[in-house]
Amino acid sequence: MTPEDVRRRRFGPAPHGPHGYHPAQVDAFCARIADTMAGHDHLTVAEIRLVEFDGPPAGQHGYDIEQVDDFLDRLCMELEYLRLGRSHQPVRRTHDQLTPDDVLSIQFSTPPAGFRGYRAEEVGAFLVRLAAALAHQSPHGPTPDEVRTITFHLAPLGAPAYHLDEVDAFLDLVVQQLRQSDNRGPSVPGPESSTPTRERSAPSLEW
């Protein structure tokens, strides 16, 4: 997906009359995401996930909420690819697989001041296990279901922690990659359903 793809994206009308998102606000936000992908703006995954839109102007149809939300979820993964330094070639990126170096070099931000994040040591342990499984192409490596349900504790304020939304976006990306290369089971809903405020339990997978 290129910045121009994002900038030109339009959505169908909401199916319930006055309900839906304000089209001009959605279009303007997509333009900002396109600028971010091109290096001209600095939207974060957290800002995309937390964005809110007004309803449509009186007498106008809004954009279909589900279509917009699904598209924004995809864009979160696109930005995560860019954070990993992937080539900006949409055809290649669709088929590129995460490498052990990708996993071990990922750098998550710390949470904003006054907010809690996922325990850094638990996320780090997960990344080491994931990188080892990718390096050895283990048949007992992580499945999409296992990554989708991996959970982490929230760190106390002031303790080493990683930004919730950045970690969740990375997990989304890992699930997508595993589904593309792994035919061990049917697809299941991805981690988009997880919310940044949900406390995660410590990872217990053994690969």
Secondary structure, 3 states (H helix, E strand, C coil): CCHHHHHHCCCCECCCCCCCECHHHHHHHHHHHHHHHCCCCCCCHHHHHHCCCCCCCCCCCCECHHHHHHHHHHHHHHHHHHHCCCCCCHHHHHHCCCCHHHHHHCCCCCCCCCCCCEEHHHHHHHHHHHHHHHHHCCCCCCCHHHHHHCCCCECCCCCCEECHHHHHHHHHHHHHHHHHHCCCCCCCCCHHHCCCCCCCCCCCCCC
